[in-house]
Amino acid sequence: MYKSGIVLFFLLFLSSVCVFAQLKISGIVVEKNTGNPVVFATIQAKDQKSTLTNGNGEFELTVSSLPVNLLVTHLSYTGGSFEVKTTDEKIKIVLDPQVLTLKEVTVGNPAVAIMQDATDKALKTYNKSNFGRAFLRQIAYEANEPVYLNEIWLDAEWKPYGLIGWHPTEARHLQGKNGISYSNTSFFSFIFSGYLANSFHKKPLLRKVDSLYSFKLAGTYLLDGEEIAKIICTPRRALKEKRFEGAYYVNTVTNNVLKIEGVIKGMFFKSVGTVSIKNKETVFIAQYRLNKRGDNVLDYAVLNTTNRLKMLGLGIQDTDLYSTLYMVDDDHINRNDLEEVSITINDSNLVKAMTYNEDFWKKNPGIKRTEKEQKAIEILEKNTTLRK
């Protein structure tokens, strides 16, 4: 009887551990002055998984126990630690925006020197591989109606000029009956995710930075006691191929690139058949962080494109493709399974061939979906047969 009591206690203990392991925190992060949502803020519980806020500033995170301190960070805001004691209600986190100050400069252009120092440091790690797990979400709309979805968890190899190796481990693919076919859109999200230039696009961090770009210091601010400079990057007239226009955020103490935000000019998508695609705008945002080894690696990258579909030269409608790539450290991936990222790989067919694991996606949604994204999925699920 005594032994059975011990067994019963042990089983009850295990069940309580399982309950605590599934505690889900949900909340929203907003800006103090305006109440506007803070998009792509990093939310992390100590020594546990992290996540990002979505396009509405919302997040969900599973923790093992309560109370828990959430570390909230965003390059454009003053972050902090926030204690959560219950899952009964949605929490609201308010952040103060960083304020840029512009110092008086009497000699030379400090922006060029800052970008050159960042280039010199980055080029030393040009071919250094960083491995981890990544999550990719892509949703396409035509005439504001959802037509395509890819959500993929993958093992990844990333270098400072882009994600170069991948192996999908879990995926869900949804595509409507109408609309164009998207065969390899993930390639662009992967290849643009670095802060260095590669053969596919010419970003500002080149061996001689001002050979193709001009730079202007927009201002600086302090983050954890170190100076962060915002540099406006403008391509020179001679640069006509895929080029970046926008801002680099650089830590002037460490010379690490922390963030990029702007647009990609000169984008061109190939099409098959009578339909042609003309790119109207491609918005690009990427943020970088230090991993456990102290390397400056990808945190997340956003590549959103707006295109005009044409049939026999006549405009039909706009199509929007929203892509978010999020990467986390993981030393346990199987590097032997990685395939080279290539524009010739038909990733849609690859993902369609994978078995859909419904239970996995309930527990691992990646980044919390916005209401618009959730409705898009529900619409597409009615028109798509998931492979199980």
N, C-alpha and C positions, 0 to 999 in steps of 0.2 A: 504494500500500500504506500509505503514511504517512497519507494522507487517510482511508482506511477505518478505520485504527486510531483516529483522532480521532473519527470517527462512532461507532465501537463504544464508546469511552470515554464519549462524550456520552450515548449511550443507557443505559449502565450507571449513569451519574450520575443521569439522570432517574428510572430505576427505583428507585434507592436513596432519592430524595426522596419518591417515592410511598409507599414502605414506611414511612419515618419519619412521613409525614403521617397514617398510620392507627394510630399507637400508642394503645392504649386502656388507661387506668388505671382500676382498680376498687378500691373500698375501703369502709370503714365508719367512721362517726364516733360515738363513745360518750362518755358522761359519766364523769369520773374516779372519783367517789365510789361510784356505783351500777353502772356498766357499762351503763346503759340507753342505747338509741340516741338520738342527737340528730337530731331530725326537722327538715327544711327548713333545714339549714345551707347556706350558699353556698360552693361550691367553684370556685375560679378559678385558672387558670394565667395568668401575666403576659401581657397583650396577646392572649389567646386567649379562646375561648368559656368560659362558666361554666355551672354546673348546680346543682341542689339535691339534698340527700339526700332519700330517699323516707321512707315511713312506718316503715321499719325502720332508718333511718340509713345506708342504702347509697347509693352513687353510682357512676357511670361517666363518664369524661371522655376525649375524644380529644385528644391533643397532637401537636405536630409533631416533637418531639425529646426526648431524655432526656440528662442529668438535668433535672428541672423542679421549680420551687418552686410548691407549691399554697398559695394564700391561702385560709384557712378562717375564715369569720365567722358568728357567730350572736349575736343581740342579748342572749340570756340566758346566754352563755358567753364566756369569755376566749379569743378566737381567736388565730391566729398563722400563721406560714409553715412549711410542712413540705416537705422535699426528698424527691423520689421519683426513684430511680435505675434501677428496673427494672419491667417489667410482668409478671414471672414469678409474683408472688404478690399476693394481696389485701392492701392496706395497712390498718392500723388507726390511726386518729387519735383521741387522747384530749383532751377539753377540760375545763377547770375551770369550774364554774358560777359566775355572778355572785352576789354576796351583797348583798342589800338591807340598808340601814341606815336607821333612822328618826330624824331629828333632832327635838329637842324644840322645839315651837312654842308660844309664849306668847300671841301675838296673831293673830287672824284665821285664815282658812283658805287656806294657800298653794296648795292644789290648784286652787281657783277661779281664782286669778291666773295660774297656769301654763297652764290650759286656755284662759283668755281671751287670753293672749299668743299661744298656738298658733293660735287662731281668727283673731285679727287679722292674723297673717302669712299664713295660708292663704287668707283671703278676698281678699287682693291678687292671688292667682294663680288665682282661682276659674275663670276662663274661659280660662286658658292651656293650649293643646293640647300634648301630648307624643306623638310618633309612634315606633313601634317594631314589633318582631316579638313575637308572643305565642304561647304554647302552652297549650291547654286540654285537660284529660283529665277525663272523666266516666264513672263506672261505677255502675250501679244493680243492687241485689240485692233479690230478693223471697223471703222465707223463707230467706235466706242463699244463694240460688242466683242466679248472675249472669243478668241479662235484657237488659242494654243497655250499650253502650259508644260514646262519642264521643271521638276524639282528633283535634285540629285544630291545625294551624299557621296563623296568621293575621296579616295586617297590621292594625295597631290604632291608634286615636286614643284617648288617655286624658287625662282631666282630673281634678283633685283630688276630684271627686264621683263618678267612675266611668268605666268604659270606654264610650265613646259611639259609636265608629265601628269597623267591622270588615270585613275581606275575607278569607275562608278561601282559602288557597293550596294546602294539602295536607290531606287528611282520610281517616280510616277510620271507618266506622260499622258496628257489629255489633249485632244485636237478635235475641233468641230468639223462638221461635214463640209462646211463651206470655207472659203478663204484660201490663201496661198499656203504652200508647204514650207516649213522652216527646217532646213536640213542640217545646218551646222552653225547655228548662231552662238553656241557656247565658245567657239574659237575666239571670237572678238572679246568676250568678257575675260578670257584667260590671257590673251596676248597683250591686252592693254593694262593689265593689273600692276605692272611694275612702275618704278619711278625713273628708271633709266631707259634710254632709247634702244630700239632694236631695229632689225631690218624691215619690219612692217610699218613702223611709225617713228617719227622724229620728235621725241620729247626734248625739253630744254637741257637735260643733263647730258651734254656731249663733252668730248675731251677738251674742246675749246668752246665754252658755253656761249659766248657772244658771236660765234660764227654764223649761227642761223636765227638767234633770238636776241631781242633787246629786253632789258630788265629795269624795273622801277620798284623802289621800296615803298610799300603802302603803309607800313607802320610796324611796330613791335609791341609785345606784351610779355609779362613774366608768367611762367608756368612752373610750379614747384621750384621757384628760385632761379630758373634758367630763362634766358631771353629767346623768344620765338619771333622770327621775322616773317612777315607776309610779303612775298615778292610777286609782282605782276609780270607775267611773261607774255611777250608779243612776238610772233614770228616775223622775221624780216621778209620783205617783198619777194625775195628769190625763192622762198620755201613754199612750194605749191602742193607737195604731196601731203599725205596724212600728217597733220600737225596739231599741236595743242595750243589753245589760247585760254589763259586764266591765271591762277595763282598757285604758287608753291609755298608751303609753310615749312620753314627750316629752323631747327634748333641751332643757334649760332655758337653754342658752347660745345656740343657734340658733333655738329655738322651733319646730323641725321635729317633726312626728309621725313616730315611727320604727316603731311597731308597734301593732296592735289585736288583742286576743284576748278572746273571750267568746261570747255567744249572741245570736241575733236572736229577739225575741219578737214575737208577732202575725203570724207568717207564715201565708199562706193560698194554697193551690194550687187553681186551677179544674180541674174535670174534666168530661168529656162522657160521657153515658150513665148507667147505674145505679150505677156505682162512684163513691164520693166519697173524698176524701183529706183527712185531718186531720193537721196537722203536730204532732209530739210534741216535737221539738227541732231547732234549727238552730245548729250550731257555726260560728263565724266567726273566722278568723285572717287578718290581712293585715300585710305588712311593706313598708316603703318605704325608698328609698335615694336618694342624689344621683346624677343622671346627669352626663354630660360637661359640660353647661352649668350645672351647679350647682342644677338644679331638683329638688325633692323628688317623686319619682315612684314608681309601683308596682314592687315587686320580685316579690311573689307574693301570692295570695289563696286561701284555702281556705274553701269553703262546703259543709259536710256536713249533710244533712238526714235525719232519721228520721221517717217518716210511717206512719199507720195507714190501710190500705185498708178501706173498708166497702162492702158490697153491700146495698142496701135498708135501710140503717141498722144492719146487723149487722157486727161486726168480722170481717175475713177474715185479714189477716196484716200484718206490718210490711214496709215497703219502705225501703231506705236508698240515698241518692244521694250519692256522694262526688265533689266537684269541686275541681280544682286549676288555678289560672290563674297562669302564669309569664310575665313580660315582660322583654325585653332591648332595649337600644338598637339602632336600625338606621335610618340616615338614607336608605336606598335604597328604601324602600317606595313604591309608587305611590299617592299620596293620592287621586287621582281615582277609584280603584276602591273606595274605602271606602263602605260603606253605613251608614245610621243604625241603631244598636242599638235594636230595638223588640220589645215583647212580642208583637206580632202576626206577627213573622217566624217561619215554621216552619223552624227551623234543621236539624231532622232530615231533612226532605225536601231541603233545600239540600245537606247533606253527602252524602246518599245519591246525589245526582245527579252528584257529582264522581267522576272516575276515580281508582281506588286505585293508587298507585304503590308497589309492594312494595319496590323497591330503596331508595326514599327513606326508608321507615320503618325499614329495617334500619340505615341510617346516622344517622337523626335520630329516635330514640325519645322525645325530650323529656326527661323525668325517668325515671330507671331504675325499671322496674316492680318492685313487690314480688312475692314468690312467689304471693301470693293474687291479685294483679292479672293476672299472667301465666297462671295457671290459669283465671281467668275468661275471658280472651281465647281460650284454647284451646277452652274449652267452647262459647263463642259462635261461634267460627269453624266448628264442626261443624254449626251450625244456621243459618248465614248465608252467602249468596252475595255475595262482594265484587265490586263493579263494577270491571272492569279495562278 
